[in-house]
Amino acid sequence: MKFPPASLCFVLPMLSATSVQAQAPETWTEHWFEHNQTVSRVYQDNDVAVYFDSAVNRSITWPNTYLGDVWRYTKRTYGHFGTDSQLYAIFHAGKYSGGHPSTYFDASHDRRNVIDVGSSSPTAWTAGTGNDLDIVTHEVAHIVELASKGVHDSPAFGLWRDSKWAEIFNYDVYLALGRTSDANRWYNLMVNTTDSFPRANTHWFRDWFYPIYKNHGGSSVLNRYFVLLAQYLPKNGSNYARSLNWGEFIHFWSGAAGVNLKTLATSAFGWPAEWEAQFTQAQRDFPFTYTPPGPTAVTVFQDQNYGGYGMALPVGRYTLSALHAWGVRNDDITSLKVASGYKVTLYEHDNFSGASLTKTADDASLVDDSWNDKMSSLIVSASGM
């Protein structure tokens, strides 16, 4: 058996679900693809609403806790996904084998973040282990790639398809939730998985994503990739204007990792001549440098007591557009944590204008300072500056 290094087996403290404020509908009639079932809500909290069709056994409860944990971790790592805090999870038995996602950008699913999974087995979803976990986590991975940082679409989908991205996302989720046996199971499966793209016998997980994840920051490097996309890749409104080519893909991941990944890419994928031209052009078109990001100095949170979504920020100056790129909404922060040796100055308006408030230590509630949901830009710096 092959196992990941013990140093990667960390556990993220879970957020507990509080009293339910969100109210998902009790029933929901599907109106997408071949789906036409009226599904019933069997559980909800502030982070997840679970729906079963009439064939799913009502004694199944593992999605309630598991998907709540996954979605809370996802929001902590990648930021918000629209204004609705809930993930809508639909389960089918005896029909609709496989799964699909939808995001808050999509009218097709009533602008909700949705995972919709089914199985040909009439006794599906009873185990709550193995493939049951893998498929629902995989669909959440699609929501991340399709709707991170307030921008719609997945510019790399044509390259990593369905879905090499989900392989590293699933692994990270299992580690973060303390599900070591699932992380080991998934790791052992993925390191032996090969694909025919972009060349025969490509090991996406073993030779590309896992080395990046292991050596350049774990979940932080995954998030930084989406931050850079939102900051630099052209958009039409709230949609990415185009897809990435291979040279751009490697450039953006190099930026996320803080090192030039050309050598790693050559080993993992090969390096055709056109990639060299694309890579060189990408460095001109998107002029971020491969500088390792600084340590987390401040983490801002949506709710009191470090609840809701959270986003860890290094030293820097963050206008409203920069905050959006990191997954932080305008006027939406109520608590924060400040690492030793740093300070954060909050500003009422964009571009560091209006009233300001400086913090040099953790604050579980900005309400006492009359700064609840008031921040539109901020500066993070060393406390001596």
C-alpha positions in Angstrom: 0.0 0.0 0.0 1.2 3.5 -0.8 0.4 6.3 1.6 0.9 10.1 1.4 3.5 11.6 3.7 2.3 12.0 7.3 3.1 15.7 7.1 0.2 16.2 4.7 -2.3 14.6 7.0 -3.7 17.8 8.7 -7.2 18.4 10.1 -9.1 21.6 9.7 -11.4 22.3 12.6 -15.0 22.0 11.5 -17.6 24.7 11.8 -20.7 23.5 13.6 -24.1 24.2 12.1 -26.0 26.9 14.0 -29.7 27.4 14.2 -31.3 27.3 10.7 -31.9 30.7 9.1 -31.9 29.6 5.5 -35.2 28.1 4.3 -34.9 25.8 1.3 -38.2 24.8 -0.3 -39.8 21.6 1.1 -40.2 20.2 -2.4 -38.5 21.0 -5.7 -39.6 19.8 -9.2 -36.6 19.2 -11.4 -36.8 20.8 -14.9 -33.4 20.1 -16.4 -32.0 17.5 -18.8 -34.1 14.4 -18.6 -34.9 15.0 -14.9 -38.5 15.6 -14.0 -38.8 14.3 -10.4 -40.4 16.2 -7.6 -37.9 15.7 -4.8 -38.5 16.3 -1.1 -36.3 18.1 1.4 -35.2 15.6 4.1 -32.7 17.8 5.9 -31.4 21.3 6.0 -29.1 23.6 8.0 -27.5 26.9 7.1 -25.0 25.2 4.8 -26.8 22.3 3.1 -30.3 21.3 2.0 -30.6 17.6 1.1 -33.4 16.3 -1.2 -34.4 12.7 -2.0 -36.6 11.4 -4.7 -39.3 9.0 -3.7 -37.1 5.9 -4.2 -34.3 6.9 -1.8 -34.4 5.2 1.6 -35.3 7.8 4.2 -33.1 6.2 6.8 -30.0 7.5 5.0 -28.6 10.4 6.9 -24.8 10.5 6.1 -25.2 13.3 3.5 -26.5 15.7 6.1 -23.3 15.8 8.1 -20.8 14.9 5.4 -22.0 17.4 2.8 -22.4 20.1 5.4 -18.7 19.6 6.4 -17.6 19.6 2.7 -19.5 22.8 1.9 -18.3 24.7 5.0 -14.7 23.7 4.2 -15.2 24.7 0.6 -16.4 28.2 1.5 -13.6 28.6 4.0 -11.0 27.7 1.4 -12.4 29.3 -1.8 -14.7 32.1 -0.5 -18.4 32.6 -1.1 -20.5 31.2 -3.9 -23.3 33.7 -4.4 -25.6 35.0 -1.7 -27.3 31.8 -0.9 -25.3 30.0 1.8 -26.7 26.5 1.1 -25.5 23.7 -1.1 -28.5 21.9 -2.6 -27.9 18.1 -2.8 -30.3 16.0 -4.7 -30.2 12.1 -4.6 -31.9 9.6 -6.8 -32.2 5.8 -6.6 -32.9 3.5 -9.5 -32.5 6.3 -12.1 -30.2 9.0 -13.5 -26.8 7.2 -13.0 -23.9 9.6 -12.4 -24.1 13.2 -11.4 -23.9 16.8 -12.5 -23.4 20.2 -10.8 -25.0 23.6 -11.3 -24.1 27.0 -9.8 -25.7 30.2 -8.7 -25.0 31.6 -12.1 -27.3 29.1 -13.8 -31.0 29.8 -14.4 -31.4 26.1 -15.4 -31.3 25.1 -11.7 -32.9 28.2 -10.3 -29.6 29.9 -9.6 -28.6 27.6 -6.8 -25.4 25.7 -6.1 -26.5 22.2 -6.8 -25.2 18.7 -6.9 -27.6 16.2 -8.4 -26.5 12.5 -8.2 -28.2 9.3 -9.2 -27.7 5.5 -9.4 -29.3 2.7 -11.3 -29.4 0.7 -8.0 -32.7 0.9 -6.1 -30.8 0.6 -2.9 -28.3 3.4 -3.7 -26.6 5.6 -1.1 -27.0 3.3 1.8 -23.3 2.8 2.5 -22.1 6.4 2.8 -18.6 5.2 2.0 -16.2 4.9 -0.9 -17.9 5.8 -4.2 -20.8 7.4 -2.4 -18.4 10.0 -0.9 -16.3 10.3 -4.1 -19.1 11.2 -6.4 -20.7 13.9 -4.3 -17.3 15.4 -3.5 -16.5 15.3 -7.2 -19.6 17.3 -8.0 -18.7 20.0 -5.4 -15.3 20.2 -7.1 -17.1 21.3 -10.3 -18.9 24.0 -8.5 -15.6 25.4 -7.3 -14.1 25.4 -10.8 -17.2 26.8 -12.4 -18.0 29.6 -9.9 -15.0 30.7 -7.8 -14.4 34.3 -7.0 -17.6 35.6 -8.5 -16.7 34.6 -12.1 -18.5 31.9 -14.1 -17.0 29.1 -16.2 -14.0 26.8 -16.1 -11.3 28.1 -18.4 -9.2 24.9 -17.9 -12.1 22.4 -18.5 -11.0 21.7 -22.0 -7.6 20.7 -20.7 -8.3 18.7 -17.5 -11.7 17.6 -18.7 -14.0 15.7 -16.3 -12.1 16.0 -14.1 -8.5 15.9 -13.2 -9.1 18.9 -11.0 -11.6 16.9 -8.9 -8.9 14.3 -8.2 -6.8 16.8 -6.1 -9.9 18.5 -4.8 -11.3 15.2 -3.4 -7.9 14.4 -1.8 -7.7 17.8 -0.1 -11.2 17.6 1.2 -10.7 14.1 2.7 -7.5 15.3 4.4 -9.0 18.5 5.7 -12.0 16.7 7.2 -9.8 14.3 9.0 -10.9 11.4 6.9 -7.4 9.8 6.8 -8.6 6.4 5.5 -10.5 8.0 2.7 -7.5 10.2 1.8 -5.3 7.2 1.7 -7.8 5.2 -0.3 -8.1 8.0 -2.8 -4.4 8.6 -3.0 -3.7 5.0 -3.7 -6.3 5.0 -6.4 -5.2 8.2 -8.1 -1.5 7.6 -8.2 -2.2 4.6 -10.3 -4.6 6.4 -12.6 -3.5 7.2 -16.2 -5.1 9.2 -19.0 -4.6 9.5 -22.7 -4.4 13.3 -22.6 -2.5 15.4 -23.3 -0.4 12.3 -24.2 -0.7 8.6 -23.6 0.0 7.3 -20.1 -0.3 10.7 -18.4 -0.4 10.6 -14.6 -2.3 13.8 -13.8 -2.5 13.3 -10.1 0.9 11.6 -9.5 3.0 13.9 -11.7 1.2 17.2 -11.7 -1.4 18.0 -9.1 0.0 16.1 -6.2 3.6 17.5 -6.4 2.1 21.1 -6.7 -0.1 20.4 -3.7 2.6 18.7 -1.6 5.4 21.2 -2.3 3.6 24.6 -2.7 1.0 25.0 0.0 -1.8 22.4 -0.1 -5.2 23.9 -0.3 -3.7 27.4 -0.4 -2.1 26.8 -3.8 -5.4 25.4 -5.2 -7.2 28.6 -4.1 -4.4 30.9 -5.5 -4.9 29.4 -8.9 -8.6 30.6 -8.9 -7.5 34.0 -7.4 -5.1 34.6 -10.3 -7.7 33.6 -12.9 -10.2 36.0 -11.5 -7.6 38.8 -11.4 -6.0 38.4 -14.8 -8.0 36.3 -17.3 -10.3 38.4 -19.6 -14.0 38.4 -18.9 -17.3 39.3 -20.5 -19.3 40.6 -17.6 -19.3 37.8 -15.0 -18.1 35.1 -17.4 -14.6 34.3 -18.5 -14.2 35.4 -22.1 -12.2 32.4 -23.2 -10.5 29.2 -22.3 -6.9 28.7 -21.4 -4.3 27.2 -23.7 -1.6 24.9 -22.4 1.0 27.5 -22.0 -1.4 29.8 -20.1 -2.5 26.9 -17.9 1.1 26.2 -16.8 1.8 29.9 -16.3 -1.2 30.3 -14.0 -0.3 27.3 -12.0 3.3 28.6 -11.8 1.9 31.8 -10.4 -0.2 30.0 -7.9 2.8 27.8 -6.8 5.3 30.7 -6.7 7.8 28.8 -8.9 8.2 28.2 -12.7 6.5 24.8 -13.3 7.8 24.3 -16.8 10.1 21.5 -15.7 7.3 19.7 -13.9 5.0 20.2 -16.8 7.5 18.8 -19.2 7.9 15.7 -17.0 4.2 15.2 -16.6 2.8 16.2 -20.0 5.7 16.7 -22.4 6.5 20.1 -23.9 5.5 20.5 -27.6 6.9 23.4 -29.5 3.6 25.3 -29.5 3.5 25.2 -25.7 6.8 27.1 -25.5 5.4 29.9 -27.6 2.1 29.9 -25.6 4.0 29.9 -22.3 6.2 32.8 -23.4 3.2 34.8 -24.6 1.3 34.1 -21.4 4.2 35.6 -19.4 3.8 38.7 -21.4 0.0 38.8 -21.4 -0.4 38.1 -17.7 2.6 39.7 -16.0 2.5 38.2 -12.5 5.8 36.9 -11.2 6.5 33.5 -9.8 7.1 34.8 -6.3 6.1 32.5 -3.4 3.2 34.1 -1.5 3.8 35.4 1.9 2.3 33.7 5.0 -1.3 34.3 6.1 -1.4 37.6 8.0 -5.1 38.1 8.4 -8.2 36.0 8.0 -11.5 37.7 7.5 -14.8 36.0 8.2 -18.4 36.6 7.1 -20.1 36.1 10.5 -19.4 36.6 14.2 -17.2 34.2 16.1 -15.3 33.3 12.9 -18.3 31.8 11.2 -19.5 31.8 7.6 -17.0 31.8 4.8 -13.4 32.9 5.6 -10.5 34.0 3.5 -6.8 34.0 4.5 -4.9 37.0 3.2 -1.1 37.7 3.0 0.4 41.2 3.3 -1.0 43.5 0.6 -3.4 46.3 -0.4 -6.8 45.0 -1.3 -9.2 47.2 -3.2 -12.8 46.0 -3.6 -12.0 44.3 -6.9 -9.0 42.6 -5.3 -11.2 41.4 -2.5 -13.7 40.0 -5.0 -10.9 38.1 -6.7 -10.1 36.5 -3.3 -13.7 35.6 -2.8 -14.7 38.3 -0.3 -17.9 40.2 -0.8 -18.5 43.9 -0.3 -19.8 44.9 3.2 -19.8 41.3 4.3 -17.2 40.9 7.1 -18.0 40.6 10.8 -15.0 39.0 12.5 -11.3 38.6 11.8 -8.1 36.9 13.0 -4.7 38.7 12.9 -1.5 36.8 13.1 1.2 37.9 15.5 3.3 40.7 14.1 0.7 42.0 11.7 -2.1 44.5 11.5 -5.1 45.2 9.3 -6.7 48.5 8.5 -10.3 48.3 7.3 -11.8 51.0 5.1 -15.5 51.9 4.7 -15.2 52.5 1.0 -13.3 51.2 -2.0 -9.7 52.4 -2.7 -8.9 52.9 1.0 -11.3 55.8 1.5 -13.9 56.7 4.1 -13.8 55.8 7.8 -11.1 53.3 8.9 -10.5 50.8 11.7 -7.2 49.2 12.6 -6.9 45.8 14.3 -3.7 44.2 15.7 -5.4 41.1 17.3 -8.3 38.8 16.7 -11.8 40.2 17.0 -14.7 37.8 17.2 -17.2 40.5 16.5 -16.8 43.8 14.7 -20.4 44.7 15.8 -19.0 46.3 19.0 -17.0 48.7 16.8 -20.0 49.5 14.6 -18.1 47.8 11.7 -20.5 44.9 11.0 -20.7 44.4 7.2 -19.0 47.8 6.6 -15.7 47.0 4.9 -15.0 47.7 1.2 -11.2 47.7 1.1 -8.3 46.9 3.5 -4.6 47.0 3.9 -2.6 44.2 5.6 0.9 45.1 6.8 3.5 44.3 9.4 2.5 45.8 12.7 5.6 48.0 12.9 4.8 49.7 9.6 
